[in-house]
């Protein structure tokens, strides 16, 4: 578990960084993070669907290949039959020529016999024509099946190319997310070391949802109902500011929180909303004593009593709710570029 003394420092940094970045930008960062994770899941689902399509097309390709082989064998058989018919046709022609020659030479055949021979010749020619037509039809069917197979192969290649591209983008997205998580963990470790004397004494540090949360109890920073930061809290905030200066890729959101007990206004502060905002901006101003810290990285906000972490029905619960949270968020520009079409 992280030293609680580091928690106040994180909170202070988050508050300082939040002063110059609008709450809407922070919310956009959260939405973009969620969008990134949803896109990752969506791309993994598409990857699975394309893989299933690829397997189905592979099966169809195998079926068409078997059909093609069968048609090739059938064509070979029909070719042999065609050649036999051609031989028979030639023989019939030879027979016809021989008969005509004999009829002319001998003139011994009767008209009836000649007609019979002519009918047989015509029948043989018609039978040969039918066989030729059947062979042409088989060739047309074979050509159509081959075209269909070529089209399926082309479609399969396109699907495979799409699948490869999707896989490439998914792997790149996973690599970037893993690198961000690893860098964030390293940043959290640096922060814990810097705030070692504070973590566990009113300060906690936690990493979740792609962010680092530094939570500082009221007792570490402020007197009850006040917004001036105590010297010990300023010390923690200065340590946090140094870590933020060394890690310029981290944006900071500082959120002030109160319990639900009515605040008796003073010095223009009317309620818990005003008090929470005053506290967050006070932390920002302390962080900005470090001139090297870019104010554009910081957003300050007050949540009043409306985001409790415990019940407000007990003294202990209200004490937990009176806190300041510094939310540290890495930039996700590289990940969003991978998601662009």
C-alpha positions in Angstrom: 0.0 0.0 0.0 1.3 3.5 -0.9 2.5 5.8 1.9 -0.4 8.2 2.8 1.9 11.1 3.1 2.3 11.1 -0.7 -1.4 11.5 -1.2 -1.5 15.2 -0.3 1.2 15.9 -2.7 -0.7 14.3 -5.6 -3.8 16.1 -4.7 -2.0 19.4 -4.7 -0.4 18.7 -8.1 -3.7 17.7 -9.6 -5.4 20.9 -8.2 -2.6 23.1 -9.6 -2.7 21.5 -13.1 -6.4 21.6 -13.1 -6.4 25.5 -12.8 -5.6 26.1 -16.5 -7.3 23.2 -18.1 -11.1 23.4 -18.3 -13.2 20.7 -16.7 -14.6 20.0 -20.1 -11.2 19.2 -21.4 -10.7 16.8 -18.6 -14.0 15.2 -19.2 -13.0 15.0 -22.9 -9.8 13.2 -21.9 -11.9 10.7 -19.9 -14.3 10.2 -22.8 -11.4 9.7 -25.2 -9.9 7.2 -22.8 -13.2 5.3 -22.8 -13.5 5.6 -26.5 -10.0 4.2 -26.9 -10.9 1.2 -24.8 -14.2 0.7 -26.6 -12.5 0.9 -29.9 -9.9 -1.6 -28.8 -12.7 -4.0 -27.8 -14.6 -3.2 -31.1 -11.5 -3.9 -33.1 -10.9 -7.2 -31.3 -14.5 -8.2 -32.1 -14.0 -7.2 -35.7 -10.8 -9.2 -35.8 -12.7 -12.3 -34.5 -15.4 -11.8 -37.1 -12.9 -11.4 -39.9 -11.1 -14.6 -38.7 -14.5 -16.5 -38.8 -15.2 -15.1 -42.3 -11.7 -16.1 -43.4 -12.3 -19.7 -42.1 -15.6 -19.9 -43.9 -14.2 -18.6 -47.2 -11.3 -21.1 -46.8 -13.9 -23.9 -46.6 -15.7 -22.6 -49.7 -12.4 -22.4 -51.5 -11.7 -26.0 -50.6 -15.2 -27.0 -51.9 -14.7 -25.1 -55.1 -11.3 -26.6 -55.6 -12.8 -30.1 -55.3 -15.5 -29.2 -57.8 -12.9 -27.8 -60.1 -10.9 -31.0 -60.0 -14.1 -33.1 -60.6 -15.0 -30.9 -63.6 -11.5 -31.2 -64.9 -11.8 -35.0 -64.8 -15.3 -34.8 -66.4 -13.9 -32.6 -69.2 -11.1 -35.0 -69.8 -13.6 -37.9 -70.1 -15.8 -35.8 -72.4 -12.8 -34.9 -74.5 -12.0 -38.5 -75.0 -15.7 -39.1 -76.0 -15.5 -36.2 -78.4 -12.4 -37.6 -80.1 -14.1 -40.9 -80.4 -17.1 -39.2 -82.0 -14.8 -37.4 -84.4 -13.3 -40.7 -85.4 -16.8 -42.1 -85.8 -17.8 -39.1 -87.8 -14.8 -39.5 -90.1 -15.6 -43.1 -90.5 -19.2 -42.3 -91.3 -18.0 -39.7 -93.8 -15.7 -42.3 -95.3 -18.5 -44.7 -95.4 -20.8 -42.1 -97.0 -18.2 -41.3 -99.6 -17.7 -45.0 -100.3 -21.4 -45.6 -100.7 -21.8 -42.6 -103.0 -18.8 -43.9 -105.1 -20.3 -47.3 -105.2 -23.7 -45.9 -106.2 -22.2 -44.0 -109.0 -19.9 -46.8 -110.1 -22.3 -49.6 -110.0 -25.7 -47.9 -109.8 -26.8 -51.2 -108.3 -28.3 -49.9 -105.1 -32.0 -49.3 -105.1 -33.5 -45.9 -104.1 -34.8 -47.5 -100.9 -31.4 -48.7 -99.8 -29.9 -45.4 -100.6 -32.5 -43.6 -98.5 -31.8 -46.0 -95.6 -28.1 -45.3 -95.8 -28.8 -41.5 -96.0 -31.1 -41.7 -92.9 -28.4 -43.6 -91.0 -25.8 -41.0 -92.0 -28.1 -38.1 -90.9 -28.8 -39.8 -87.6 -25.1 -40.3 -87.0 -24.5 -36.6 -87.8 -27.3 -35.5 -85.4 -25.9 -37.7 -82.7 -22.5 -36.3 -83.1 -23.9 -32.7 -83.0 -25.6 -33.4 -79.7 -22.4 -34.7 -78.3 -20.6 -31.6 -79.4 -23.3 -29.3 -77.9 -23.0 -31.2 -74.6 -19.3 -30.8 -74.6 -19.6 -27.0 -75.2 -22.1 -26.7 -72.4 -19.8 -28.6 -70.0 -17.0 -26.2 -71.0 -19.2 -23.2 -70.3 -20.2 -24.5 -66.9 -16.6 -25.2 -66.1 -15.6 -21.7 -67.1 -18.4 -20.2 -64.9 -17.3 -22.2 -61.9 -13.7 -21.1 -62.5 -14.8 -17.4 -62.6 -16.7 -17.9 -59.4 -13.7 -19.5 -57.8 -11.5 -16.6 -58.9 -13.9 -14.1 -57.5 -14.0 -15.9 -54.2 -10.3 -16.1 -54.1 -10.1 -12.3 -54.8 -12.6 -11.6 -52.0 -10.7 -13.9 -49.7 -7.5 -12.0 -50.4 -9.2 -8.7 -49.7 -10.6 -10.0 -46.4 -7.2 -11.3 -45.4 -5.6 -7.9 -46.2 -8.3 -6.2 -44.1 -7.8 -8.7 -41.3 -4.0 -8.2 -41.4 -4.5 -4.4 -41.2 -7.0 -4.7 -38.3 -4.6 -7.0 -36.5 -1.8 -4.5 -37.0 -3.8 -1.6 -35.6 -5.0 -3.7 -32.6 -1.4 -4.8 -31.8 -0.2 -1.2 -32.1 -3.1 0.0 -29.9 -2.4 -2.6 -27.3 1.3 -1.7 -27.4 0.6 2.0 -26.8 -1.9 1.3 -24.0 0.6 -1.0 -22.3 3.4 1.6 -22.7 1.1 4.3 -21.2 0.1 2.0 -18.3 3.8 1.1 -17.7 4.8 4.8 -17.8 2.0 5.7 -15.5 3.0 3.0 -13.0 6.6 4.4 -13.1 5.3 7.9 -12.5 3.2 6.7 -9.6 6.3 5.1 -8.1 8.2 8.4 -8.4 5.4 10.2 -6.8 5.3 7.7 -3.9 9.0 8.2 -3.3 8.7 12.0 -3.4 5.8 12.0 -0.9 7.1 9.2 1.3 6.9 11.3 4.4 3.2 12.1 3.8 1.6 9.0 2.4 -0.4 7.4 5.2 -0.6 10.6 7.2 -3.6 12.1 5.5 -2.4 11.4 1.9 -3.1 8.3 -0.3 -2.0 7.5 -3.8 -3.9 5.2 -6.1 -3.7 4.2 -9.8 -7.0 3.3 -11.6 -8.7 3.8 -14.9 -5.5 5.0 -16.6 -5.0 7.8 -14.0 -3.2 8.4 -10.7 -5.3 9.8 -7.9 -3.7 11.6 -5.0 -6.2 12.2 -2.2 -5.4 14.6 0.7 -7.5 14.8 3.9 -8.6 18.2 5.1 -6.5 17.9 8.2 -3.3 17.8 6.1 -4.1 21.0 4.2 -6.7 23.2 5.8 -8.2 24.2 9.1 -12.0 23.6 9.4 -13.9 26.0 7.1 -10.7 27.6 5.9 -9.0 27.6 2.5 -5.5 28.7 3.4 -3.1 25.8 3.0 -1.1 24.8 6.2 2.7 24.8 6.1 2.9 21.0 6.2 0.4 20.8 3.3 2.5 23.4 1.4 5.6 21.2 1.8 3.7 18.2 0.3 2.5 20.3 -2.6 6.0 21.6 -3.4 7.3 18.0 -3.6 4.4 17.1 -5.8 5.1 20.1 -8.1 8.7 19.0 -8.6 7.5 15.5 -9.7 5.1 17.2 -12.2 7.8 19.4 -13.5 9.9 16.3 -14.3 7.0 14.7 -16.0 5.5 17.3 -18.4 3.3 14.8 -20.2 1.0 14.6 -17.2 -2.1 16.8 -16.9 -3.5 17.8 -13.6 -7.1 18.1 -12.3 -7.5 19.5 -8.7 -11.0 18.8 -7.2 -12.1 20.2 -3.8 -14.7 18.2 -1.8 -16.7 18.9 1.4 -19.1 17.1 3.6 -22.9 17.9 3.6 -22.9 20.0 6.7 -24.1 23.6 5.8 -21.2 26.0 5.6 -21.6 29.3 7.4 -20.4 31.8 4.8 -17.7 34.4 5.4 -15.5 36.6 3.2 -17.7 36.2 0.2 -17.8 32.4 0.5 -21.5 31.4 0.8 -21.6 27.6 0.8 -19.8 24.3 0.3 -19.5 24.9 -3.5 -17.6 28.1 -2.9 -15.4 26.6 -0.2 -14.4 23.6 -2.4 -13.5 25.9 -5.3 -11.5 28.2 -3.0 -9.5 25.3 -1.7 -8.7 23.9 -5.1 -7.6 27.3 -6.4 -5.5 27.8 -3.3 -3.6 24.6 -4.0 -3.1 25.7 -7.6 -1.6 29.0 -6.5 0.9 27.1 -4.3 1.9 24.8 -7.1 2.3 27.7 -9.4 5.1 29.1 -7.1 7.2 26.7 -9.2 7.7 28.8 -12.3 8.8 25.7 -14.4 5.3 24.2 -14.1 3.1 25.0 -17.1 -0.2 26.4 -16.0 -1.9 25.1 -19.1 -1.6 21.6 -17.7 -3.7 22.4 -14.6 -7.5 22.6 -14.0 -9.1 23.6 -10.7 -12.7 22.6 -9.8 -15.0 22.4 -6.8 -17.3 19.5 -6.3 -18.8 20.6 -3.0 -20.6 17.9 -1.1 -21.9 16.1 -4.2 -19.2 13.5 -4.7 -18.7 11.8 -1.3 -16.6 8.7 -0.8 -18.3 7.7 2.5 -21.5 8.3 4.4 -22.2 11.8 5.8 -24.2 10.3 8.6 -21.1 9.7 10.8 -18.2 11.9 12.0 -15.7 9.5 10.4 -17.5 9.4 7.1 -17.7 13.2 6.9 -14.0 13.5 7.7 -13.2 11.2 4.7 -15.5 13.3 2.4 -13.7 16.5 3.4 -10.8 16.0 1.0 -8.9 17.3 -2.0 -8.2 15.0 -4.9 -5.4 15.6 -7.4 -6.1 13.6 -10.6 -3.1 13.0 -12.8 -3.8 12.0 -16.4 -1.3 11.1 -19.1 -1.7 12.4 -22.7 -3.3 9.9 -25.1 -2.5 11.6 -28.4 -0.6 8.7 -29.9 -3.4 6.3 -29.0 -6.0 8.5 -30.6 -4.0 8.7 -33.8 -4.1 4.9 -34.1 -7.9 5.1 -33.8 -8.3 7.6 -36.7 -9.6 6.0 -39.9 
